[in-house]
């Protein structure tokens, strides 16, 4: 009996050891950029976060899975609740778009800057990680406008037949998430149930008899959908009038619009993000290595929107992501002013 118990204990210990990835060590963020002057501008302001090692919470922070799950279930430590003004906009199809506007709490710099924040799938200004960043940015003198994805906040009525869409490269992302490798199918199930829950929560509008008749929707197919592609085939593509989910994913994926970006841009990802596999990061690396004023920061650890740091068990109240994002705002403002000054100098010569 004792031998069997020890064997089971050993197996559980090995699984936990591998899952928690405790044999890993802190790493410095890797920076990809072909524009030396732009990189130098960013590094002047973000030197602390980019030059030092990112040190995740020791016991569990080296696991992308744990970081992702804790971010989803708990969010941030001691999360504030900023007070803002809600703005309502009526769109051409009858949808009601809202965003929350938060004013700066301190004026730490001369520039009057408004930061536009688009939360992740199924999130809003009420999401814990968004609230933490908003408050931190307010304290550093920034005004913040946060988009609320349609259908996410219970107190905001849905006024048309649609909710939100999502991007990066949705075709490749869903192909990866359909696999069982690295528990990706588990995360796909959670995402599917979250989106399905939003649809069912507003079914009196989204699945009214008129809407079902007009778009050819089958409520049973929507309720029975087990994956996002199945749900999008039964509901989303029909609402947006696409002949297939592949066509809709191509339209909604931001990867297809990267060549149109002319403004300075910075991307951040972790290699252990279970929702954004490394195959999706290759086009980002290629983009920043061939386009000026573009930079990509890649961390070994951090999970999906986690990036908890410090401590043995309890992490610091602020995450590495909160700190680097606010630093990047200063870096981008500095780069913008540097570009404007060089243009002005050329014009006067």
N, C-alpha and C positions, 0 to 999 in steps of 0.2 A: 504493500500500500504506500509506504513512504517513498519507495523508488518511483512509483507511478506519479506521485505528487511532485517529487523533485523534477521529473522529466517534463511534466506539464508546466511547472513554474519556470523551468529553463526556457521552454518554447515561448511562453508569454513574455519573459524577460527579453529574449532575442527580438521578438516582434516589436516590443516597445522601444528597444534600443535602436532598431532600424527606423521605426516610425518617427521617433524624436530626433534622430540624426545627431545624437549628442557627441559623436566623435568628430563632428565638423568643427571648424574654427572661424573666427571673424575674418572678413575680407574687406578690402577697400573697394568702393564702387569703381567699375570700369567705365571709361568715357570714350565714346566714339564721336569723332567730329573731323571734318576736313577743312574747316575754316578756323585757322589759328587765331586770328584777331577776335572772333566771336567767342571761342573757347576761353581765351584769356580774360575777356570781359566777364563771363560767367564765373570763372574761377576766382576773380578778385573779390566777388561778393560771397560766393558759396564755398570758399576755401576750407572752412571748418568741416563742413559735411562731406566734401569731396576728397579731401586729402587724408582724413582720418578713417580708421576702420569702422564699419558699421557693426556694432556689437549687439546682437539679439539677446533677449532674455535667456539666461544660461540654460535653464532646465528644459524648456520647450520651444524656445524661439528659433532654433535651427531647423525646425520642421515647418515646411510650407503649409502642410495640412493643418497643423495646430494653429498656426498664425491665421490662416483663412477662416477656420471654424470659430475661433475666439472673436475675430473681428465681426463675423456674422451674428454670433449669439450675444456677445457682451459689448463689443465696440471699444471705446476708450475709457481710461480710468478717470474718475471724477469729471465727467463730461459736463460742460456748461450748456446753458440754453439761451443763446443770443436772441435779442428782441429786434424784429425787423418789420418792414412794411410789405404787405402782400400786394402784388400788382396783377391784374387780370387783363388778358388780351383775348378777344374773340377772333378766331381764325376763319378762313374762307369756307371751310367745310362744316362750320358750326361748333368745332372743338373749342374748349376754353383752356387756354394756356396760362399758367401762372408762374411767377417767379417771386422770390422773397429778396428784398433789398435791405442790406445792413450797412449802417453808416460807420465810419471809422471812430474808434474810441480815443485814439491819440493821433497827433499829427507829427510823425517822426521824420518826414521828408518833405521836400518842396513840391513834388509832383502830386497831382490830383488823379489817382488811379482807381478805376473800377475793375474788379476781378470777376469775370464770368465763370461760374462753376456749373458743369453738367455732371450730375451724379451718375453712378453706375446703374445697371439694369434694376428696375424696381425700387430705386431709392429716391430721396427728396431732401429738402432742407431740414427735415426732422430726423434724418438718419444720424446716428451718433458720430460717425467719423466726419461727416460734413459739418456738424455743429462745432466739433472741436477745432477744425481748421478755420471755420468762419471766425470764431472768437479769437484765435491766435492771430489771424490776419488783421482783424479789427484793432487789436492791441498794437499792431505795427503800422497803423495809419492807413489801412486800405479799406475802400468801400467794396462790398461783395454782393453780387447778384447771383442767386442760386435758382436754377431751373427745377421745377417740380414736375416729374414725369406724370403724364396724364393717367389718372386712375389710382395713383399710389396713396395720396392723402385722403383719408376717409371724409373729412369735412369739406372737400372740394368736389362739387358735383361733376360727373361726366356728362357732357352735353352733345356728344356725337357718337358714332358707331366705332370709333377707334381709340386705342390707347397709345403706347409708345413703340418705337422700333429700336434696334441696336446695331452696333457696327464693329470695326477693326477689319477682320475678314470673316464674315459670318459663315461662308461656305466651308472654309477650311476648319474654322473653329468647331462647327457642329460635327464635322467628320471626325475630329479628334475626340470630342466629348462623347461620341457614341461608343468609343472603345472603353473596355474595362481597365486598361492599363492606368496605373497611378490613380485609381478610384475616380477617373474622370466621368464615368457613367453615373456615379453617385451624385456628383455635383450637377450634372445635367438634369437628373431627376428633381433635385431641389429647385433649380432654376425654373424648370417646367411647372412644378407645383406652385411656385410663387406667382408666375405670370398667369397661370390658370386661375389661381385664387383671386387675382385682381379682376379678371374677366367675370368670374362668377359673383364677385362682390357687387359688381355693377350690372348684373345680368338684366335688370329691368330696363336698362338703356341699351347696353351692348348686344343683348340677345332678345330684344323685343320682337314681337311677331312681324312688325314692319321691316326691321333690320334683317331678320332671318330670311324673309321673302325677297327683299331687295338684293341681298348679296349671296343668296343661296347657301345659307349656313345651316348646319345640322348640329343641334345642341348636344346630342348624344356623342357624336364624333369628337366634339370639343372636350366634353367631360371625360371621355375615355382616352384622350391623347396621353401617351406615356413619355414622349420626348418633345423637345422644342420643335424639331422639324415636323412632327405629326401635328402639333398644336398650330404651328404656322400654316401648315397646309390646310387645316380645317377651318382656321379663322383669319389669321393676319393677312395672308396673301390675297384672300378674297376681299377683305375690307379695303385693301390698297390696290385692288384691281390688277394683280399680277397673274400671269398664266401658270407660273410655277414658283416654288419656294426658292429655287436657284436664282431665278431672275430677281426676286425680291431681295435676296441676300446680297446679290451683286450691287443692287441699287443702294442698299442701306449700309454697306461696308465702307468705312472711311478710308481703307487702304487704297481704294480706287480714286480717291481725290487728293492723295498726297502730292502728286506733281503740280497741283494748282496752288499749293501753299507758297506764298511769297514773303510772309512775315516771319520773323524769328520764331523758332519752335524748339521745345525741349520735350523729349520722351523719357519716361521712367518705367522700368519693369524689373521684376526679380525672376531669376531662372527657376526658382522653385514654386512659381505661381501655378497651382493646379488647374486654373481656369483659362490661362493664357499660355499654352505650350510653346516651347522654344521655336517651333516651326513658324509661328506667327511673328516672331521677332526678327527673322532674317530680312524681310522687306524693309523693316525700320532701320536696321544697320546699313543696308544698301543705300537707303535714302539719305541718311545723314553723311555717308561717306562720298556722296556725289552732289550734294546740294549745300550751298553756303547758308549761313545763319541757321543751321540745324544741328542739334546735339542730342545724343542718346546716352542716358545713364543706366547702367545695368548692374544690379546687385545680385550676389549669389543667394542671399536669403531675403525673406520678407513676406512670402506668400502673396495672396491676393488682397491688396489694400490693408495689409497688416503692418509690417515694418515696426513691430514693437521693439523697444530697446531697453537695455539696462536691467539690473537686478538679477536675482537668482530665480525667483518665482513670480514676484510682483514687478511688472514693468514700470518704467517712468510714465507720468501722466501724459507727456507729449511723446509722440512716435517720431522716428527718424523721418518719415514721410511728411509729417506736419512741419518739421523744422526745415527740410530741404525745399519744400514748396514755397514757403514764405521767403527763404533766401533767394530762390530762383526768381521770384517777383522782383526783388531788388536787382538781381543780375540782368534780367531782361530789360528793366528800365534803364540800367546803366548802359547796356548794349545799344538800346534804342537811341539814347542821347549821344552816344559815341558815333553811331552811324549818321545821325542828323548833323553833328558837328563837322564830320568829315565832308559831308555833302555841301555844307555851307562854306567850308574852307575852299573847296574846289570851285564853287560858283564865284567866289570873290577874287580868285587868282586870275 
